[in-house]
Amino acid sequence: MAGRKQIRRIGVLTGGGDAPGLNPAIRGLVYKATSANTEVIGIYDGWAGLLDENMGENWPLTQNTVRRWDRDGGTNLGSSRTNPFRDTKGSGDRGPEVLKNIDALGLDALVAIGGEDTLGVASRLADLGAPVMGIPKTIDKDLGGTDYTLGFDTSVRTVAEIVERSRTPAGSHHWVQVVEVMGRTAGHLAYWAGMAGGAYMVLIPEHPFDLQHVYSRLNARLSGHRDRRSPRYAVIVVAEGAMPAGGHEFTVASGTDAFGHARLGGIGTWLADSIRRDTKHDARAAALGHPQRGGPPSPVDRNMGWMYGIAAAEAAFANKWGTMVSARGVAPACDISLVPLSEAVQSLNLLDVGKLYDTDRYTAKQRVLHL
Ligand code: F6P
């Protein structure tokens, strides 16, 4: 179409925490782009790969290179939490350097695959005139502007399986198993995996919990059982960003990353310790950590990655700078469109407590139709 810039070379990078579905997305992008004789250049380690000191290396991606990437977890390009607008090594704002290097690599378009932070950088670069687009990825599913972020489905499956597996030891030994799940300030992963895995309670960041109430819910299940066949264990899934009412988030270390985020963690151990101290129930804690982002992508993440990658190439061909591919509806049979990057990173998408969460029982609402 007249007036459109011809796209001969597209760059692609993956930033932030890795997630299953990144490699399938790169594969979709490469297949679509190279079928139209457009080159794709893989940039290593997120935004770090576009800083001067890393400019020597990148990876031209052909269909043969990425052929088997549909089944690979993580990101074959590597990732980092680099924020070029807030360089921690003291060089300050390195946004202009990234813009210069996009040109130096001869990129007609750049596809950034990431979450709130990586796409926040993409949005700022687009405002500065860069030909940038985004693909949404995060196991937290907390990005605005889309109903699906790559990695979420695989992580829900992984976490749900571990929650389910934790029921047999807890049941055999009659203890309370606390399972701490990632998700940062969003409860999507904890909630859906917890419910699917059979957790008795799920504590989410969106609704600070009352510790005494957690105890009374445990007593209601575990005390006064009439025979050995009634439940003698309970699994509590707690999101890493959950907190007691009037309390604060638990963090594993002081300080923040280049995007100002603290590393969350530790609430699971605190909760199990509190239960052992204040009640007559035994308790154990398991923090699932990074393996919950690991492993091969699920069929949903393979299909969504493929479609998102193709959509990003189409957006590049149409010169739709400053946009993110977005899914509406249930993945993978969803509608894919483009939304402004600025809209996607404007505010976080949190769990809809009013619709889904029983704030009295700390579990899913037993009401769906609202007739
Ligand atoms: O955003 C994805 C995520 O896994 C969060 O759920 C978690 O809080 C964070 O990344 C962990 O960060 P890192 O990988 O830097 O330890």
Residues whose N, C-alpha, C, O or C-beta is under 5 A from the ligand:
A	BS01	F6P	G17 D140 M182 G183 R184
